[in-house]
Amino acid sequence: MADRLCAVVLSAIPRCWERPVTGLEIFFDCLLALMAVLITWFAIFSVMKLYQGQR
């Protein structure tokens, strides 16, 4: 019981020792999301063209 209470109390404390998010990190996160969308679009486009070629 005491372990659970301690974990709840520790998780409620703000983590001021964590470093702030930098602009470079935001840029690469956006780039990663853009690449995920682009790869998904290309996969769907390729499958559509494959099925279209069978007609």
CHARMM internal coordinates of N, CA and C (Angstrom, degrees):
IC EDIT
DIST 1 N 1 CA 1.4499
DIST 1 CA 1 C 1.5219
ANGL 1 N 1 CA 1 C 110.19
DIST 1 C 2 N 1.3186
ANGL 1 CA 1 C 2 N 116.34
DIHE 1 N 1 CA 1 C 2 N -42.25
DIST 2 N 2 CA 1.4606
ANGL 1 C 2 N 2 CA 119.87
DIHE 1 CA 1 C 2 N 2 CA -178.25
DIST 2 CA 2 C 1.5277
ANGL 2 N 2 CA 2 C 110.99
DIHE 1 C 2 N 2 CA 2 C -67.54
DIST 2 C 3 N 1.3276
ANGL 2 CA 2 C 3 N 117.43
DIHE 2 N 2 CA 2 C 3 N -33.32
DIST 3 N 3 CA 1.4597
ANGL 2 C 3 N 3 CA 120.60
DIHE 2 CA 2 C 3 N 3 CA 178.31
DIST 3 CA 3 C 1.5240
ANGL 3 N 3 CA 3 C 111.45
DIHE 2 C 3 N 3 CA 3 C -65.01
DIST 3 C 4 N 1.3200
ANGL 3 CA 3 C 4 N 115.78
DIHE 3 N 3 CA 3 C 4 N -41.48
DIST 4 N 4 CA 1.4649
ANGL 3 C 4 N 4 CA 119.54
DIHE 3 CA 3 C 4 N 4 CA 178.92
DIST 4 CA 4 C 1.5217
ANGL 4 N 4 CA 4 C 110.64
DIHE 3 C 4 N 4 CA 4 C -66.25
DIST 4 C 5 N 1.3096
ANGL 4 CA 4 C 5 N 117.22
DIHE 4 N 4 CA 4 C 5 N -41.31
DIST 5 N 5 CA 1.4618
ANGL 4 C 5 N 5 CA 121.04
DIHE 4 CA 4 C 5 N 5 CA 179.45
DIST 5 CA 5 C 1.5177
ANGL 5 N 5 CA 5 C 110.28
DIHE 4 C 5 N 5 CA 5 C -64.32
DIST 5 C 6 N 1.3150
ANGL 5 CA 5 C 6 N 116.82
DIHE 5 N 5 CA 5 C 6 N -41.56
DIST 6 N 6 CA 1.4607
ANGL 5 C 6 N 6 CA 121.06
DIHE 5 CA 5 C 6 N 6 CA 178.65
DIST 6 CA 6 C 1.5232
ANGL 6 N 6 CA 6 C 110.60
DIHE 5 C 6 N 6 CA 6 C -63.83
DIST 6 C 7 N 1.3204
ANGL 6 CA 6 C 7 N 117.89
DIHE 6 N 6 CA 6 C 7 N -39.85
DIST 7 N 7 CA 1.4608
ANGL 6 C 7 N 7 CA 121.20
DIHE 6 CA 6 C 7 N 7 CA 179.71
DIST 7 CA 7 C 1.5229
ANGL 7 N 7 CA 7 C 110.95
DIHE 6 C 7 N 7 CA 7 C -65.96
DIST 7 C 8 N 1.3261
ANGL 7 CA 7 C 8 N 116.80
DIHE 7 N 7 CA 7 C 8 N -37.54
DIST 8 N 8 CA 1.4688
ANGL 7 C 8 N 8 CA 120.26
DIHE 7 CA 7 C 8 N 8 CA 178.59
DIST 8 CA 8 C 1.5172
ANGL 8 N 8 CA 8 C 110.13
DIHE 7 C 8 N 8 CA 8 C -67.59
DIST 8 C 9 N 1.3008
ANGL 8 CA 8 C 9 N 117.31
DIHE 8 N 8 CA 8 C 9 N -42.22
DIST 9 N 9 CA 1.4674
ANGL 8 C 9 N 9 CA 121.23
DIHE 8 CA 8 C 9 N 9 CA -179.65
DIST 9 CA 9 C 1.5211
ANGL 9 N 9 CA 9 C 109.91
DIHE 8 C 9 N 9 CA 9 C -66.16
DIST 9 C 10 N 1.3333
ANGL 9 CA 9 C 10 N 118.51
DIHE 9 N 9 CA 9 C 10 N -42.20
DIST 10 N 10 CA 1.4576
ANGL 9 C 10 N 10 CA 121.19
DIHE 9 CA 9 C 10 N 10 CA -179.30
DIST 10 CA 10 C 1.5164
ANGL 10 N 10 CA 10 C 112.13
DIHE 9 C 10 N 10 CA 10 C -68.13
DIST 10 C 11 N 1.3386
ANGL 10 CA 10 C 11 N 117.58
DIHE 10 N 10 CA 10 C 11 N -33.44
DIST 11 N 11 CA 1.4597
ANGL 10 C 11 N 11 CA 119.16
DIHE 10 CA 10 C 11 N 11 CA -179.83
DIST 11 CA 11 C 1.5216
ANGL 11 N 11 CA 11 C 111.50
DIHE 10 C 11 N 11 CA 11 C -74.73
DIST 11 C 12 N 1.3184
ANGL 11 CA 11 C 12 N 118.19
DIHE 11 N 11 CA 11 C 12 N -19.97
DIST 12 N 12 CA 1.4628
ANGL 11 C 12 N 12 CA 121.38
DIHE 11 CA 11 C 12 N 12 CA 179.63
DIST 12 CA 12 C 1.5286
ANGL 12 N 12 CA 12 C 111.76
DIHE 11 C 12 N 12 CA 12 C -82.22
DIST 12 C 13 N 1.3189
ANGL 12 CA 12 C 13 N 117.97
DIHE 12 N 12 CA 12 C 13 N -15.93
DIST 13 N 13 CA 1.4613
ANGL 12 C 13 N 13 CA 121.35
DIHE 12 CA 12 C 13 N 13 CA -179.57
DIST 13 CA 13 C 1.5253
ANGL 13 N 13 CA 13 C 108.77
DIHE 12 C 13 N 13 CA 13 C -75.20
DIST 13 C 14 N 1.3307
ANGL 13 CA 13 C 14 N 118.24
DIHE 13 N 13 CA 13 C 14 N 129.39
DIST 14 N 14 CA 1.4693
ANGL 13 C 14 N 14 CA 119.45
DIHE 13 CA 13 C 14 N 14 CA 178.81
DIST 14 CA 14 C 1.5207
ANGL 14 N 14 CA 14 C 110.97
DIHE 13 C 14 N 14 CA 14 C -63.03
DIST 14 C 15 N 1.2968
ANGL 14 CA 14 C 15 N 116.29
DIHE 14 N 14 CA 14 C 15 N 141.06
DIST 15 N 15 CA 1.4591
ANGL 14 C 15 N 15 CA 120.61
DIHE 14 CA 14 C 15 N 15 CA -177.07
DIST 15 CA 15 C 1.5189
ANGL 15 N 15 CA 15 C 109.49
DIHE 14 C 15 N 15 CA 15 C -92.55
DIST 15 C 16 N 1.2963
ANGL 15 CA 15 C 16 N 117.31
DIHE 15 N 15 CA 15 C 16 N 83.75
DIST 16 N 16 CA 1.4551
ANGL 15 C 16 N 16 CA 121.86
DIHE 15 CA 15 C 16 N 16 CA -177.33
DIST 16 CA 16 C 1.5309
ANGL 16 N 16 CA 16 C 111.57
DIHE 15 C 16 N 16 CA 16 C -76.83
DIST 16 C 17 N 1.3316
ANGL 16 CA 16 C 17 N 117.56
DIHE 16 N 16 CA 16 C 17 N -11.40
DIST 17 N 17 CA 1.4597
ANGL 16 C 17 N 17 CA 119.20
DIHE 16 CA 16 C 17 N 17 CA -179.08
DIST 17 CA 17 C 1.5317
ANGL 17 N 17 CA 17 C 112.01
DIHE 16 C 17 N 17 CA 17 C -85.37
DIST 17 C 18 N 1.3392
ANGL 17 CA 17 C 18 N 117.86
DIHE 17 N 17 CA 17 C 18 N -7.37
DIST 18 N 18 CA 1.4544
ANGL 17 C 18 N 18 CA 119.92
DIHE 17 CA 17 C 18 N 18 CA 177.66
DIST 18 CA 18 C 1.5238
ANGL 18 N 18 CA 18 C 109.13
DIHE 17 C 18 N 18 CA 18 C -75.54
DIST 18 C 19 N 1.3240
ANGL 18 CA 18 C 19 N 115.31
DIHE 18 N 18 CA 18 C 19 N 140.40
DIST 19 N 19 CA 1.4533
ANGL 18 C 19 N 19 CA 119.34
DIHE 18 CA 18 C 19 N 19 CA -178.47
DIST 19 CA 19 C 1.5185
ANGL 19 N 19 CA 19 C 110.45
DIHE 18 C 19 N 19 CA 19 C -75.89
DIST 19 C 20 N 1.3158
ANGL 19 CA 19 C 20 N 117.97
DIHE 19 N 19 CA 19 C 20 N 149.94
DIST 20 N 20 CA 1.4638
ANGL 19 C 20 N 20 CA 119.87
DIHE 19 CA 19 C 20 N 20 CA 178.48
DIST 20 CA 20 C 1.5232
ANGL 20 N 20 CA 20 C 110.90
DIHE 19 C 20 N 20 CA 20 C -71.56
DIST 20 C 21 N 1.3146
ANGL 20 CA 20 C 21 N 116.01
DIHE 20 N 20 CA 20 C 21 N 158.69
DIST 21 N 21 CA 1.4571
ANGL 20 C 21 N 21 CA 121.68
DIHE 20 CA 20 C 21 N 21 CA 179.13
DIST 21 CA 21 C 1.5224
ANGL 21 N 21 CA 21 C 108.08
DIHE 20 C 21 N 21 CA 21 C -77.11
DIST 21 C 22 N 1.3239
ANGL 21 CA 21 C 22 N 116.36
DIHE 21 N 21 CA 21 C 22 N 129.09
DIST 22 N 22 CA 1.4564
ANGL 21 C 22 N 22 CA 120.36
DIHE 21 CA 21 C 22 N 22 CA -178.23
DIST 22 CA 22 C 1.5249
ANGL 22 N 22 CA 22 C 110.45
DIHE 21 C 22 N 22 CA 22 C -92.03
DIST 22 C 23 N 1.3205
ANGL 22 CA 22 C 23 N 115.52
DIHE 22 N 22 CA 22 C 23 N 165.44
DIST 23 N 23 CA 1.4550
ANGL 22 C 23 N 23 CA 120.82
DIHE 22 CA 22 C 23 N 23 CA 178.28
DIST 23 CA 23 C 1.5113
ANGL 23 N 23 CA 23 C 112.14
DIHE 22 C 23 N 23 CA 23 C -64.69
DIST 23 C 24 N 1.3225
ANGL 23 CA 23 C 24 N 116.78
DIHE 23 N 23 CA 23 C 24 N -34.19
DIST 24 N 24 CA 1.4628
ANGL 23 C 24 N 24 CA 120.80
DIHE 23 CA 23 C 24 N 24 CA 178.93
DIST 24 CA 24 C 1.5279
ANGL 24 N 24 CA 24 C 110.90
DIHE 23 C 24 N 24 CA 24 C -65.45
DIST 24 C 25 N 1.3184
ANGL 24 CA 24 C 25 N 116.13
DIHE 24 N 24 CA 24 C 25 N -39.30
DIST 25 N 25 CA 1.4598
ANGL 24 C 25 N 25 CA 120.44
DIHE 24 CA 24 C 25 N 25 CA 178.62
DIST 25 CA 25 C 1.5300
ANGL 25 N 25 CA 25 C 110.56
DIHE 24 C 25 N 25 CA 25 C -66.72
DIST 25 C 26 N 1.3117
ANGL 25 CA 25 C 26 N 117.41
DIHE 25 N 25 CA 25 C 26 N -39.72
DIST 26 N 26 CA 1.4606
ANGL 25 C 26 N 26 CA 121.20
DIHE 25 CA 25 C 26 N 26 CA 177.30
DIST 26 CA 26 C 1.5239
ANGL 26 N 26 CA 26 C 109.98
DIHE 25 C 26 N 26 CA 26 C -64.63
DIST 26 C 27 N 1.3425
ANGL 26 CA 26 C 27 N 117.21
DIHE 26 N 26 CA 26 C 27 N -41.57
DIST 27 N 27 CA 1.4625
ANGL 26 C 27 N 27 CA 121.54
DIHE 26 CA 26 C 27 N 27 CA 178.57
DIST 27 CA 27 C 1.5186
ANGL 27 N 27 CA 27 C 110.89
DIHE 26 C 27 N 27 CA 27 C -59.15
DIST 27 C 28 N 1.3232
ANGL 27 CA 27 C 28 N 118.01
DIHE 27 N 27 CA 27 C 28 N -48.24
DIST 28 N 28 CA 1.4576
ANGL 27 C 28 N 28 CA 120.72
DIHE 27 CA 27 C 28 N 28 CA -178.45
DIST 28 CA 28 C 1.5247
ANGL 28 N 28 CA 28 C 112.20
DIHE 27 C 28 N 28 CA 28 C -70.73
DIST 28 C 29 N 1.3207
ANGL 28 CA 28 C 29 N 118.53
DIHE 28 N 28 CA 28 C 29 N -30.13
DIST 29 N 29 CA 1.4649
ANGL 28 C 29 N 29 CA 120.58
DIHE 28 CA 28 C 29 N 29 CA 174.24
DIST 29 CA 29 C 1.5234
ANGL 29 N 29 CA 29 C 110.58
DIHE 28 C 29 N 29 CA 29 C -65.92
DIST 29 C 30 N 1.3318
ANGL 29 CA 29 C 30 N 116.31
DIHE 29 N 29 CA 29 C 30 N -42.12
DIST 30 N 30 CA 1.4697
ANGL 29 C 30 N 30 CA 120.34
DIHE 29 CA 29 C 30 N 30 CA 177.04
DIST 30 CA 30 C 1.5248
ANGL 30 N 30 CA 30 C 110.68
DIHE 29 C 30 N 30 CA 30 C -65.83
DIST 30 C 31 N 1.3212
ANGL 30 CA 30 C 31 N 116.59
DIHE 30 N 30 CA 30 C 31 N -39.35
DIST 31 N 31 CA 1.4639
ANGL 30 C 31 N 31 CA 120.57
DIHE 30 CA 30 C 31 N 31 CA 177.75
DIST 31 CA 31 C 1.5288
ANGL 31 N 31 CA 31 C 110.99
DIHE 30 C 31 N 31 CA 31 C -63.72
DIST 31 C 32 N 1.3130
ANGL 31 CA 31 C 32 N 117.36
DIHE 31 N 31 CA 31 C 32 N -39.92
DIST 32 N 32 CA 1.4665
ANGL 31 C 32 N 32 CA 122.04
DIHE 31 CA 31 C 32 N 32 CA 177.34
DIST 32 CA 32 C 1.5218
ANGL 32 N 32 CA 32 C 110.77
DIHE 31 C 32 N 32 CA 32 C -63.98
DIST 32 C 33 N 1.3226
ANGL 32 CA 32 C 33 N 117.37
DIHE 32 N 32 CA 32 C 33 N -43.22
DIST 33 N 33 CA 1.4641
ANGL 32 C 33 N 33 CA 120.74
DIHE 32 CA 32 C 33 N 33 CA 178.43
DIST 33 CA 33 C 1.5219
ANGL 33 N 33 CA 33 C 110.93
DIHE 32 C 33 N 33 CA 33 C -65.06
DIST 33 C 34 N 1.3177
ANGL 33 CA 33 C 34 N 116.86
DIHE 33 N 33 CA 33 C 34 N -40.82
DIST 34 N 34 CA 1.4645
ANGL 33 C 34 N 34 CA 120.98
DIHE 33 CA 33 C 34 N 34 CA 177.93
DIST 34 CA 34 C 1.5262
ANGL 34 N 34 CA 34 C 111.33
DIHE 33 C 34 N 34 CA 34 C -62.31
DIST 34 C 35 N 1.3151
ANGL 34 CA 34 C 35 N 116.96
DIHE 34 N 34 CA 34 C 35 N -42.77
DIST 35 N 35 CA 1.4673
ANGL 34 C 35 N 35 CA 120.54
DIHE 34 CA 34 C 35 N 35 CA 178.58
DIST 35 CA 35 C 1.5253
ANGL 35 N 35 CA 35 C 111.30
DIHE 34 C 35 N 35 CA 35 C -65.41
DIST 35 C 36 N 1.3231
ANGL 35 CA 35 C 36 N 117.88
DIHE 35 N 35 CA 35 C 36 N -36.58
DIST 36 N 36 CA 1.4626
ANGL 35 C 36 N 36 CA 120.79
DIHE 35 CA 35 C 36 N 36 CA 177.98
DIST 36 CA 36 C 1.5272
ANGL 36 N 36 CA 36 C 110.23
DIHE 35 C 36 N 36 CA 36 C -63.89
DIST 36 C 37 N 1.3335
ANGL 36 CA 36 C 37 N 117.06
DIHE 36 N 36 CA 36 C 37 N -42.44
DIST 37 N 37 CA 1.4597
ANGL 36 C 37 N 37 CA 121.00
DIHE 36 CA 36 C 37 N 37 CA 178.08
DIST 37 CA 37 C 1.5257
ANGL 37 N 37 CA 37 C 110.30
DIHE 36 C 37 N 37 CA 37 C -65.68
DIST 37 C 38 N 1.3264
ANGL 37 CA 37 C 38 N 117.07
DIHE 37 N 37 CA 37 C 38 N -42.92
DIST 38 N 38 CA 1.4573
ANGL 37 C 38 N 38 CA 121.52
DIHE 37 CA 37 C 38 N 38 CA -179.40
DIST 38 CA 38 C 1.5320
ANGL 38 N 38 CA 38 C 111.68
DIHE 37 C 38 N 38 CA 38 C -64.02
DIST 38 C 39 N 1.3039
ANGL 38 CA 38 C 39 N 118.05
DIHE 38 N 38 CA 38 C 39 N -42.67
DIST 39 N 39 CA 1.4675
ANGL 38 C 39 N 39 CA 122.29
DIHE 38 CA 38 C 39 N 39 CA 179.47
DIST 39 CA 39 C 1.5324
ANGL 39 N 39 CA 39 C 110.30
DIHE 38 C 39 N 39 CA 39 C -66.02
DIST 39 C 40 N 1.3287
ANGL 39 CA 39 C 40 N 116.66
DIHE 39 N 39 CA 39 C 40 N -40.73
DIST 40 N 40 CA 1.4629
ANGL 39 C 40 N 40 CA 120.26
DIHE 39 CA 39 C 40 N 40 CA 177.80
DIST 40 CA 40 C 1.5196
ANGL 40 N 40 CA 40 C 110.60
DIHE 39 C 40 N 40 CA 40 C -63.89
DIST 40 C 41 N 1.3362
ANGL 40 CA 40 C 41 N 117.16
DIHE 40 N 40 CA 40 C 41 N -44.74
DIST 41 N 41 CA 1.4614
ANGL 40 C 41 N 41 CA 121.26
DIHE 40 CA 40 C 41 N 41 CA 178.41
DIST 41 CA 41 C 1.5310
ANGL 41 N 41 CA 41 C 110.54
DIHE 40 C 41 N 41 CA 41 C -60.73
DIST 41 C 42 N 1.3233
ANGL 41 CA 41 C 42 N 117.00
DIHE 41 N 41 CA 41 C 42 N -44.27
DIST 42 N 42 CA 1.4572
ANGL 41 C 42 N 42 CA 120.20
DIHE 41 CA 41 C 42 N 42 CA -178.46
DIST 42 CA 42 C 1.5266
ANGL 42 N 42 CA 42 C 111.53
DIHE 41 C 42 N 42 CA 42 C -64.92
DIST 42 C 43 N 1.3207
ANGL 42 CA 42 C 43 N 117.25
DIHE 42 N 42 CA 42 C 43 N -37.45
DIST 43 N 43 CA 1.4675
ANGL 42 C 43 N 43 CA 120.68
DIHE 42 CA 42 C 43 N 43 CA 178.43
DIST 43 CA 43 C 1.5247
ANGL 43 N 43 CA 43 C 110.36
DIHE 42 C 43 N 43 CA 43 C -64.94
DIST 43 C 44 N 1.3110
ANGL 43 CA 43 C 44 N 117.31
DIHE 43 N 43 CA 43 C 44 N -44.94
DIST 44 N 44 CA 1.4640
ANGL 43 C 44 N 44 CA 121.13
DIHE 43 CA 43 C 44 N 44 CA 179.10
DIST 44 CA 44 C 1.5283
ANGL 44 N 44 CA 44 C 110.05
DIHE 43 C 44 N 44 CA 44 C -65.22
DIST 44 C 45 N 1.3311
ANGL 44 CA 44 C 45 N 117.04
DIHE 44 N 44 CA 44 C 45 N -43.23
DIST 45 N 45 CA 1.4601
ANGL 44 C 45 N 45 CA 122.04
DIHE 44 CA 44 C 45 N 45 CA 179.41
DIST 45 CA 45 C 1.5272
ANGL 45 N 45 CA 45 C 111.04
DIHE 44 C 45 N 45 CA 45 C -61.38
DIST 45 C 46 N 1.3212
ANGL 45 CA 45 C 46 N 117.47
DIHE 45 N 45 CA 45 C 46 N -42.09
DIST 46 N 46 CA 1.4644
ANGL 45 C 46 N 46 CA 121.55
DIHE 45 CA 45 C 46 N 46 CA -179.83
DIST 46 CA 46 C 1.5236
ANGL 46 N 46 CA 46 C 111.62
DIHE 45 C 46 N 46 CA 46 C -64.77
DIST 46 C 47 N 1.3149
ANGL 46 CA 46 C 47 N 116.67
DIHE 46 N 46 CA 46 C 47 N -43.08
DIST 47 N 47 CA 1.4716
ANGL 46 C 47 N 47 CA 120.28
DIHE 46 CA 46 C 47 N 47 CA 179.17
DIST 47 CA 47 C 1.5247
ANGL 47 N 47 CA 47 C 109.83
DIHE 46 C 47 N 47 CA 47 C -65.90
DIST 47 C 48 N 1.3220
ANGL 47 CA 47 C 48 N 117.61
DIHE 47 N 47 CA 47 C 48 N -39.72
DIST 48 N 48 CA 1.4642
ANGL 47 C 48 N 48 CA 120.23
DIHE 47 CA 47 C 48 N 48 CA 177.72
DIST 48 CA 48 C 1.5279
ANGL 48 N 48 CA 48 C 110.72
DIHE 47 C 48 N 48 CA 48 C -62.00
DIST 48 C 49 N 1.3128
ANGL 48 CA 48 C 49 N 117.45
DIHE 48 N 48 CA 48 C 49 N -42.71
DIST 49 N 49 CA 1.4633
ANGL 48 C 49 N 49 CA 120.43
DIHE 48 CA 48 C 49 N 49 CA 179.55
DIST 49 CA 49 C 1.5285
ANGL 49 N 49 CA 49 C 111.73
DIHE 48 C 49 N 49 CA 49 C -67.69
DIST 49 C 50 N 1.3269
ANGL 49 CA 49 C 50 N 117.77
DIHE 49 N 49 CA 49 C 50 N -34.97
DIST 50 N 50 CA 1.4565
ANGL 49 C 50 N 50 CA 120.53
DIHE 49 CA 49 C 50 N 50 CA 177.14
DIST 50 CA 50 C 1.5116
ANGL 50 N 50 CA 50 C 111.17
DIHE 49 C 50 N 50 CA 50 C -64.13
DIST 50 C 51 N 1.3339
ANGL 50 CA 50 C 51 N 117.30
DIHE 50 N 50 CA 50 C 51 N -44.74
DIST 51 N 51 CA 1.4553
ANGL 50 C 51 N 51 CA 120.42
DIHE 50 CA 50 C 51 N 51 CA 178.72
DIST 51 CA 51 C 1.5168
ANGL 51 N 51 CA 51 C 111.46
DIHE 50 C 51 N 51 CA 51 C -69.64
DIST 51 C 52 N 1.3141
ANGL 51 CA 51 C 52 N 117.16
DIHE 51 N 51 CA 51 C 52 N -32.64
DIST 52 N 52 CA 1.4541
ANGL 51 C 52 N 52 CA 121.08
DIHE 51 CA 51 C 52 N 52 CA 179.48
DIST 52 CA 52 C 1.5450
ANGL 52 N 52 CA 52 C 110.35
DIHE 51 C 52 N 52 CA 52 C -68.31
DIST 52 C 53 N 1.3042
ANGL 52 CA 52 C 53 N 118.26
DIHE 52 N 52 CA 52 C 53 N -33.21
DIST 53 N 53 CA 1.4479
ANGL 52 C 53 N 53 CA 122.16
DIHE 52 CA 52 C 53 N 53 CA -179.73
DIST 53 CA 53 C 1.5062
ANGL 53 N 53 CA 53 C 114.06
DIHE 52 C 53 N 53 CA 53 C -72.13
DIST 53 C 54 N 1.3371
ANGL 53 CA 53 C 54 N 118.17
DIHE 53 N 53 CA 53 C 54 N -14.47
DIST 54 N 54 CA 1.4541
ANGL 53 C 54 N 54 CA 121.53
DIHE 53 CA 53 C 54 N 54 CA -178.81
DIST 54 CA 54 C 1.5178
ANGL 54 N 54 CA 54 C 112.99
DIHE 53 C 54 N 54 CA 54 C -82.26
DIST 54 C 55 N 1.3026
ANGL 54 CA 54 C 55 N 118.01
DIHE 54 N 54 CA 54 C 55 N -10.48
DIST 55 N 55 CA 1.4693
ANGL 54 C 55 N 55 CA 120.50
DIHE 54 CA 54 C 55 N 55 CA -177.70
DIST 55 CA 55 C 1.4963
ANGL 55 N 55 CA 55 C 112.13
DIHE 54 C 55 N 55 CA 55 C -72.64
END
COOR INIT
IC SEED 1 N 1 CA 1 C
IC BUILD
